[in-house]
Amino acid sequence: MSEPEQVSVEEFVRVESIFVRHRNALILRAQFTPIYTDYYLHLMQHGIRYPGELDQMLKDFLVGVTLHAVARPWAETVAWTVNLRAPRANIFVTAGSTEAAVVGRLFTEDVREPDRNFFYSQTISRHLPEPRLSTLEVDDRDPCHWVERYYEQSEQRPARMFRHDDEVFTLVTAQPECDEEWLAQLDADQIARIEETEETSLLETRPIRFHCGCTLGQILPVLGSWRDRKDDLFEDADVITVQCPRCAARYRVTRDMI
């Protein structure tokens, strides 16, 4: 067995970027059912089952990084990791507009237990010589609040993230000379009716799908250093399972593949 059969339909969501005139705020909005559908197809394909609470946190974090990535320049790729103390887990997500993709996974085994919950951000841009790194502490279990905290500390401007019915999410970020008092008092109902109450303009729409793109051929070179130590790698087994670090896809590897 080389690679699992592909069953994901990889449907795109369309993330809207909407500028609110006179308030100087940017709204990022999308309906995320297609991404959620492909996420669950991916889990089913690879026989992965996450605990309910962590599963929901990962889904919300996928939303957050998607909306943030669309708010950023096309050339950037964003990777976020939250290291949770309890339940002990790492939640990893990454998204980029150039690849039009978002992907993520949970790490629940061999995870270092921190004394606090930490949020790590890495932004890679073809226009920057080095990745831009950021670390902050988060004090609850709500990914929407993590995104707001990230904007407050790392972006040094306010943002609000909202859940709506039918798996619709909105991220509102402050732009220069934003009406921050207006932004602070917003609620989900006001955002849902924003076109009725404010002067808005649609700036662009970007497609994003749940997609990793990993293959067995990409995984095998990572194991090349074990070529002369196969017994240490395989022990008494003829086949081992290797996971993709980005999406947790499982690949069966035999001794003769190394």
C-alpha positions as a Markdown table, in Angstrom:
| # | Residue | x | y | z |
|---|---|---|---|---|
| 1 | Met | 0.0 | 0.0 | 0.0 |
| 2 | Ser | 1.6 | 3.3 | -1.1 |
| 3 | Glu | -0.8 | 6.1 | -0.5 |
| 4 | Pro | -4.4 | 6.3 | 0.8 |
| 5 | Glu | -7.1 | 6.7 | -1.8 |
| 6 | Gln | -8.0 | 10.4 | -2.2 |
| 7 | Val | -11.6 | 11.1 | -1.3 |
| 8 | Ser | -11.5 | 14.8 | -0.5 |
| 9 | Val | -13.6 | 16.9 | -2.9 |
| 10 | Glu | -11.6 | 20.1 | -1.9 |
| 11 | Glu | -14.4 | 22.6 | -2.2 |
| 12 | Phe | -13.4 | 26.3 | -2.0 |
| 13 | Val | -14.9 | 28.8 | 0.3 |
| 14 | Arg | -15.0 | 32.4 | -0.9 |
| 15 | Val | -13.7 | 34.9 | 1.7 |
| 16 | Glu | -15.0 | 38.4 | 1.2 |
| 17 | Ser | -12.9 | 41.5 | 2.1 |
| 18 | Ile | -15.3 | 44.3 | 2.9 |
| 19 | Phe | -14.2 | 47.9 | 3.8 |
| 20 | Val | -16.5 | 49.8 | 6.1 |
| 21 | Arg | -16.3 | 53.5 | 5.1 |
| 22 | His | -16.2 | 56.2 | 7.8 |
| 23 | Arg | -15.4 | 53.5 | 10.3 |
| 24 | Asn | -12.0 | 52.5 | 8.7 |
| 25 | Ala | -12.4 | 48.8 | 9.4 |
| 26 | Leu | -11.9 | 45.7 | 7.3 |
| 27 | Ile | -14.4 | 42.8 | 7.5 |
| 28 | Leu | -13.4 | 39.3 | 6.4 |
| 29 | Arg | -16.4 | 37.0 | 6.0 |
| 30 | Ala | -17.1 | 33.5 | 4.7 |
| 31 | Gln | -19.3 | 30.5 | 5.1 |
| 32 | Phe | -17.0 | 27.6 | 6.1 |
| 33 | Thr | -19.1 | 24.5 | 5.4 |
| 34 | Pro | -17.0 | 23.4 | 2.4 |
| 35 | Ile | -13.8 | 23.6 | 4.5 |
| 36 | Tyr | -15.4 | 21.7 | 7.4 |
| 37 | Thr | -16.7 | 19.0 | 4.9 |
| 38 | Asp | -13.2 | 18.4 | 3.5 |
| 39 | Tyr | -11.7 | 18.4 | 6.9 |
| 40 | Tyr | -14.0 | 15.6 | 8.0 |
| 41 | Leu | -13.5 | 13.7 | 4.8 |
| 42 | His | -9.8 | 14.0 | 5.4 |
| 43 | Leu | -10.1 | 12.6 | 9.0 |
| 44 | Met | -12.3 | 9.7 | 7.7 |
| 45 | Gln | -9.9 | 8.9 | 4.9 |
| 46 | His | -7.0 | 8.5 | 7.4 |
| 47 | Gly | -8.9 | 7.0 | 10.2 |
| 48 | Ile | -8.3 | 10.0 | 12.5 |
| 49 | Arg | -10.7 | 10.8 | 15.4 |
| 50 | Tyr | -10.1 | 13.8 | 17.6 |
| 51 | Pro | -11.7 | 14.4 | 21.0 |
| 52 | Gly | -14.9 | 16.6 | 20.6 |
| 53 | Glu | -13.7 | 19.7 | 22.4 |
| 54 | Leu | -10.3 | 19.7 | 20.7 |
| 55 | Asp | -11.9 | 19.0 | 17.3 |
| 56 | Gln | -14.1 | 22.1 | 17.7 |
| 57 | Met | -11.1 | 24.2 | 18.7 |
| 58 | Leu | -9.1 | 23.1 | 15.7 |
| 59 | Lys | -12.0 | 23.9 | 13.4 |
| 60 | Asp | -12.4 | 27.4 | 14.9 |
| 61 | Phe | -8.6 | 28.0 | 14.6 |
| 62 | Leu | -8.7 | 26.9 | 11.0 |
| 63 | Val | -11.3 | 29.7 | 10.5 |
| 64 | Gly | -9.3 | 32.2 | 12.3 |
| 65 | Val | -6.1 | 31.6 | 10.4 |
| 66 | Thr | -8.0 | 31.6 | 7.1 |
| 67 | Leu | -9.6 | 35.0 | 7.7 |
| 68 | His | -6.3 | 36.5 | 8.9 |
| 69 | Ala | -4.4 | 35.2 | 5.9 |
| 70 | Val | -7.0 | 36.8 | 3.6 |
| 71 | Ala | -6.5 | 40.1 | 5.4 |
| 72 | Arg | -2.8 | 39.9 | 4.7 |
| 73 | Pro | -0.9 | 40.3 | 1.4 |
| 74 | Trp | -1.1 | 37.5 | -1.1 |
| 75 | Ala | 2.6 | 36.6 | -0.8 |
| 76 | Glu | 2.4 | 35.7 | 2.9 |
| 77 | Thr | 1.9 | 32.3 | 4.5 |
| 78 | Val | 0.8 | 32.2 | 8.1 |
| 79 | Ala | 1.4 | 29.3 | 10.6 |
| 80 | Trp | -0.1 | 29.4 | 14.1 |
| 81 | Thr | 0.4 | 26.9 | 16.9 |
| 82 | Val | -1.3 | 27.0 | 20.4 |
| 83 | Asn | 0.3 | 24.9 | 23.1 |
| 84 | Leu | -2.4 | 24.0 | 25.6 |
| 85 | Arg | -1.8 | 23.0 | 29.2 |
| 86 | Ala | -5.1 | 21.2 | 29.7 |
| 87 | Pro | -6.1 | 19.3 | 27.8 |
| 88 | Arg | -2.5 | 18.8 | 26.9 |
| 89 | Ala | -2.3 | 19.4 | 23.1 |
| 90 | Asn | -0.8 | 21.4 | 20.3 |
| 91 | Ile | -3.2 | 22.9 | 17.8 |
| 92 | Phe | -1.5 | 23.7 | 14.5 |
| 93 | Val | -2.9 | 25.6 | 11.5 |
| 94 | Thr | -1.5 | 27.2 | 8.4 |
| 95 | Ala | -3.0 | 29.2 | 5.5 |
| 96 | Gly | -1.9 | 31.2 | 2.5 |
| 97 | Ser | -3.6 | 32.9 | -0.3 |
| 98 | Thr | -1.0 | 32.0 | -3.0 |
| 99 | Glu | -1.7 | 28.3 | -2.3 |
| 100 | Ala | -5.4 | 29.1 | -1.7 |
| 101 | Ala | -5.3 | 26.6 | 1.1 |
| 102 | Val | -5.7 | 26.1 | 4.8 |
| 103 | Val | -4.8 | 23.0 | 6.7 |
| 104 | Gly | -4.1 | 21.9 | 10.3 |
| 105 | Arg | -4.0 | 19.1 | 12.8 |
| 106 | Leu | -3.8 | 18.2 | 16.5 |
| 107 | Phe | -0.8 | 16.8 | 18.4 |
| 108 | Thr | -1.9 | 15.0 | 21.5 |
| 109 | Glu | 1.0 | 12.6 | 22.1 |
| 110 | Asp | 4.4 | 13.5 | 23.5 |
| 111 | Val | 3.3 | 17.1 | 24.0 |
| 112 | Arg | 5.3 | 19.2 | 26.4 |
| 113 | Glu | 3.1 | 20.5 | 29.2 |
| 114 | Pro | 3.6 | 24.3 | 29.6 |
| 115 | Asp | 2.9 | 26.2 | 32.8 |
| 116 | Arg | 0.6 | 28.5 | 30.7 |
| 117 | Asn | -1.1 | 28.4 | 27.3 |
| 118 | Phe | 1.1 | 29.9 | 24.5 |
| 119 | Phe | 0.3 | 31.1 | 21.0 |
| 120 | Tyr | 3.1 | 30.9 | 18.5 |
| 121 | Ser | 2.9 | 32.7 | 15.1 |
| 122 | Gln | 5.2 | 32.5 | 12.1 |
| 123 | Thr | 4.7 | 34.5 | 9.0 |
| 124 | Ile | 6.7 | 33.8 | 5.8 |
| 125 | Ser | 6.8 | 36.3 | 2.9 |
| 126 | Arg | 8.7 | 36.2 | -0.3 |
| 127 | His | 9.4 | 39.9 | 0.4 |
| 128 | Leu | 11.0 | 39.3 | 3.9 |
| 129 | Pro | 14.5 | 37.8 | 4.3 |
| 130 | Glu | 13.4 | 36.0 | 7.5 |
| 131 | Pro | 10.1 | 34.7 | 9.0 |
| 132 | Arg | 8.3 | 37.0 | 11.3 |
| 133 | Leu | 7.9 | 35.3 | 14.7 |
| 134 | Ser | 5.6 | 36.2 | 17.6 |
| 135 | Thr | 4.7 | 34.6 | 20.9 |
| 136 | Leu | 1.9 | 35.5 | 23.3 |
| 137 | Glu | 0.0 | 34.0 | 26.2 |
| 138 | Val | -3.7 | 33.1 | 25.9 |
| 139 | Asp | -5.8 | 32.6 | 29.0 |
| 140 | Asp | -8.9 | 30.7 | 27.7 |
| 141 | Arg | -10.0 | 27.9 | 25.4 |
| 142 | Asp | -11.8 | 30.0 | 22.7 |
| 143 | Pro | -9.9 | 30.3 | 19.4 |
| 144 | Cys | -11.9 | 33.4 | 18.5 |
| 145 | His | -10.5 | 35.1 | 21.6 |
| 146 | Trp | -7.0 | 33.9 | 20.7 |
| 147 | Val | -7.2 | 35.6 | 17.3 |
| 148 | Glu | -8.4 | 38.9 | 19.0 |
| 149 | Arg | -5.5 | 38.6 | 21.5 |
| 150 | Tyr | -3.1 | 38.0 | 18.7 |
| 151 | Tyr | -4.2 | 41.2 | 17.0 |
| 152 | Glu | -4.0 | 43.2 | 20.2 |
| 153 | Gln | -0.5 | 42.1 | 21.0 |
| 154 | Ser | 1.3 | 41.1 | 17.8 |
| 155 | Glu | -0.5 | 43.3 | 15.2 |
| 156 | Gln | -0.9 | 46.1 | 17.8 |
| 157 | Arg | -4.4 | 47.0 | 16.7 |
| 158 | Pro | -7.9 | 45.8 | 17.8 |
| 159 | Ala | -9.9 | 43.1 | 16.0 |
| 160 | Arg | -13.1 | 41.2 | 16.7 |
| 161 | Met | -14.1 | 37.7 | 15.6 |
| 162 | Phe | -17.7 | 36.5 | 15.5 |
| 163 | Arg | -19.6 | 33.2 | 15.0 |
| 164 | His | -22.9 | 33.3 | 13.1 |
| 165 | Asp | -25.5 | 30.7 | 12.1 |
| 166 | Asp | -24.8 | 28.2 | 9.3 |
| 167 | Glu | -21.0 | 28.1 | 9.9 |
| 168 | Val | -20.5 | 31.7 | 8.9 |
| 169 | Phe | -17.7 | 33.6 | 10.6 |
| 170 | Thr | -16.6 | 37.2 | 10.5 |
| 171 | Leu | -13.3 | 38.9 | 11.5 |
| 172 | Val | -13.3 | 42.7 | 11.8 |
| 173 | Thr | -9.9 | 44.4 | 12.0 |
| 174 | Ala | -9.0 | 48.0 | 12.7 |
| 175 | Gln | -7.4 | 50.0 | 9.9 |
| 176 | Pro | -5.6 | 53.4 | 10.3 |
| 177 | Glu | -7.9 | 56.0 | 12.0 |
| 178 | Cys | -10.4 | 53.3 | 12.8 |
| 179 | Asp | -13.4 | 54.2 | 15.0 |
| 180 | Glu | -12.2 | 51.9 | 17.8 |
| 181 | Glu | -15.1 | 52.8 | 20.1 |
| 182 | Trp | -17.6 | 51.6 | 17.4 |
| 183 | Leu | -15.5 | 48.4 | 16.9 |
| 184 | Ala | -15.4 | 47.6 | 20.6 |
| 185 | Gln | -19.2 | 47.7 | 20.9 |
| 186 | Leu | -20.0 | 45.6 | 17.9 |
| 187 | Asp | -22.0 | 42.3 | 18.3 |
| 188 | Ala | -22.7 | 39.4 | 16.0 |
| 189 | Asp | -26.2 | 40.8 | 15.0 |
| 190 | Gln | -24.8 | 44.2 | 14.1 |
| 191 | Ile | -22.1 | 42.6 | 11.9 |
| 192 | Ala | -24.6 | 40.4 | 10.2 |
| 193 | Arg | -26.6 | 43.5 | 9.1 |
| 194 | Ile | -23.6 | 45.7 | 8.4 |
| 195 | Glu | -24.5 | 46.4 | 4.8 |
| 196 | Glu | -27.8 | 47.8 | 6.0 |
| 197 | Thr | -26.4 | 50.2 | 8.6 |
| 198 | Glu | -23.0 | 51.2 | 7.2 |
| 199 | Glu | -21.5 | 52.3 | 3.9 |
| 200 | Thr | -19.4 | 49.3 | 2.7 |
| 201 | Ser | -17.5 | 48.3 | -0.4 |
| 202 | Leu | -16.4 | 44.8 | -1.4 |
| 203 | Leu | -12.7 | 45.0 | -2.1 |
| 204 | Glu | -12.0 | 41.4 | -3.2 |
| 205 | Thr | -12.9 | 37.8 | -2.8 |
| 206 | Arg | -10.3 | 35.1 | -2.3 |
| 207 | Pro | -10.8 | 31.3 | -2.7 |
| 208 | Ile | -9.5 | 29.0 | 0.1 |
| 209 | Arg | -9.9 | 25.2 | 0.5 |
| 210 | Phe | -8.8 | 22.6 | 3.0 |
| 211 | His | -5.8 | 21.1 | 1.3 |
| 212 | Cys | -2.3 | 19.9 | 2.3 |
| 213 | Gly | -0.8 | 18.4 | -0.9 |
| 214 | Cys | 1.4 | 16.0 | 1.0 |
| 215 | Thr | 2.3 | 12.7 | -0.7 |
| 216 | Leu | 4.3 | 9.6 | 0.2 |
| 217 | Gly | 7.0 | 10.8 | -2.1 |
| 218 | Gln | 7.4 | 13.9 | 0.0 |
| 219 | Ile | 7.4 | 12.0 | 3.3 |
| 220 | Leu | 10.0 | 9.4 | 2.3 |
| 221 | Pro | 13.1 | 11.7 | 2.0 |
| 222 | Val | 12.6 | 12.8 | 5.6 |
| 223 | Leu | 13.3 | 9.2 | 6.5 |
| 224 | Gly | 16.5 | 9.0 | 4.5 |
| 225 | Ser | 18.8 | 9.4 | 7.5 |
| 226 | Trp | 17.4 | 6.0 | 8.7 |
| 227 | Arg | 18.7 | 4.2 | 5.6 |
| 228 | Asp | 21.6 | 2.6 | 7.5 |
| 229 | Arg | 19.6 | 2.1 | 10.7 |
| 230 | Lys | 16.4 | 0.4 | 9.5 |
| 231 | Asp | 16.3 | -1.9 | 12.5 |
| 232 | Asp | 16.2 | 1.0 | 14.9 |
| 233 | Leu | 13.4 | 2.6 | 12.9 |
| 234 | Phe | 11.3 | -0.5 | 12.2 |
| 235 | Glu | 12.3 | -2.6 | 15.3 |
| 236 | Asp | 10.5 | -5.9 | 14.7 |
| 237 | Ala | 7.9 | -4.5 | 12.3 |
| 238 | Asp | 7.9 | -4.9 | 8.5 |
| 239 | Val | 5.6 | -1.8 | 8.1 |
| 240 | Ile | 5.4 | 1.5 | 10.0 |
| 241 | Thr | 3.0 | 4.3 | 9.8 |
| 242 | Val | 4.3 | 7.9 | 9.3 |
| 243 | Gln | 2.1 | 11.0 | 9.7 |
| 244 | Cys | 2.3 | 14.3 | 7.8 |
| 245 | Pro | 3.3 | 17.0 | 10.3 |
| 246 | Arg | 0.8 | 19.5 | 8.7 |
| 247 | Cys | -2.4 | 17.4 | 8.3 |
| 248 | Ala | -1.7 | 14.1 | 10.1 |
| 249 | Ala | -2.3 | 12.1 | 7.0 |
| 250 | Arg | -1.1 | 8.5 | 7.5 |
| 251 | Tyr | 1.3 | 6.7 | 5.2 |
| 252 | Arg | 2.4 | 3.1 | 5.4 |
| 253 | Val | 6.2 | 2.7 | 4.9 |
| 254 | Thr | 8.0 | -0.6 | 4.3 |
| 255 | Arg | 11.6 | -1.4 | 4.7 |
| 256 | Asp | 12.4 | -1.5 | 1.0 |
| 257 | Met | 11.0 | 2.0 | 0.6 |
| 258 | Ile | 13.7 | 3.6 | 2.7 |
